C-alpha cells in the first residue's frame, strides 16, 4: 500500500448511461490534521460528506490550474531583444556619460564605496 492509499475494489461504471466514466473505490490514509480539517468542514453544515469537501478542493485546484497554466504567447521578444530595444531609445550622448568602469565599480557609483583597484 502506498502512502496515499490503495485500490480496494474494481472499476465499475458510474451509471449505465455513463459507461465511459468510471468510479474507483479507494482507501486514503489521512494524517490527523487533514482528517480533523475535513471533519470540521462537514460539521460546519456546508458540506454533507467528506467526499463533498474533497470534491470542492479538487474543483478549486482545477479552476486554479486552468487559469495559471496558459501557454506562453507566441513570438514574444527575448529579454535580450527587449534590452537592446530599450538601449536604442537612449540617445548616444547619454550613453557617453556612463562610466567605463561601471560594472567593476558599481558599489562606488551606487553607494560611494572606494573604487576597486585598477
N, C-alpha and C positions, 0 to 999 in steps of 0.2 A: 504494500500500500504506500502511495506517495504521501508527502506531507500535505497535499491539497485534497486528497480524497481518493475514493476508488469507485469504480462502476460496480453496482451491486445487482443490476438487473440486465435485461436485454433491451435492444432497441425496439420500440413499438411506435406505430403511427399515432399521432395525437388524436385524430378523428379519421374515420374512413374517407371523408371528403378531402382531408389534407394529408394524403399518403406521402407526399414529398417532404412534409415536415415531420420531424421525429422528436421523441421525448426520451431522455435517459433518466434512469433512477441513479442518483449519485449521492454518496455519503461524503460530507465535507467535515473535516475536523477543524473547529474554530478555537482560537485561543479564548480565554475567559473574557478579555476586553471586548472582542468582536461579538461574542455571544451576548454579553450584557448590553452592548450598544444596540444590537438588533432587537433584543427583548424590550428595551426601553422604547424603541420606535413603535413596536406593536402595542405595548401598554399605553402609549400616548393616545391610542384610538385612531390615529391617522391611517394606520395600516391594519389589515385584517390578519396578516400572517407574515412569518419571516420571508416567505417567497416574495411577497409584495415589496418588502424592504429591499431585498436583493435585486428584484426586477427594476425598481426605481433607480438604484445605484448604477446598474448596467445601462439603463436608458440615458442617465446623465453622462456616463462615460462615452456612450455612442454619440450623443449630441456634441460633447466637447471635442471628440476626435474628428467629427465631420467638419467642424469649423476651424480646427487648428492645423489640420493636415492638408492644406491646399497645396497643390503642386507649384513649384516656382514658376514665375512668369517667364515666358519665352523672350529671347532677345534682350535681356537686361544687360546693361553695361557692367563690366567687371569693376572692381574697386580701383584698379589702376587706371582704367579709362575715365572714371569719374574724377580722380585726382588730376589726371592730365588735362581734362576739360576745364577744371577749376583753375589750374595753373595758367592756362591760356587766357583766362579772363583777367588776370592780374597784369597791369602794364609793366613793361620791361624796366622802367625807371624805378619801380617799387622793388623788383627783384634785385636790382643793383644795390639796394640798401641792406639786403640780408647779409650778415657777416659770413665770410667764407669759412670760418671755423665754428659755425653754429652747432653742428652735430657733436663736435668734440667738446665744446664749452657751453652746452645747453644750460647747465646749472648756473654758470656765471651770468648768462643773459637773463635767465628767469629769476634767480634768487640772489645774485650778487656774490656768489661763491668765488674764491680765487680761480683764475683761469688755469686750465691744465697746462703743464709744461709742454713746450713745443717739441 
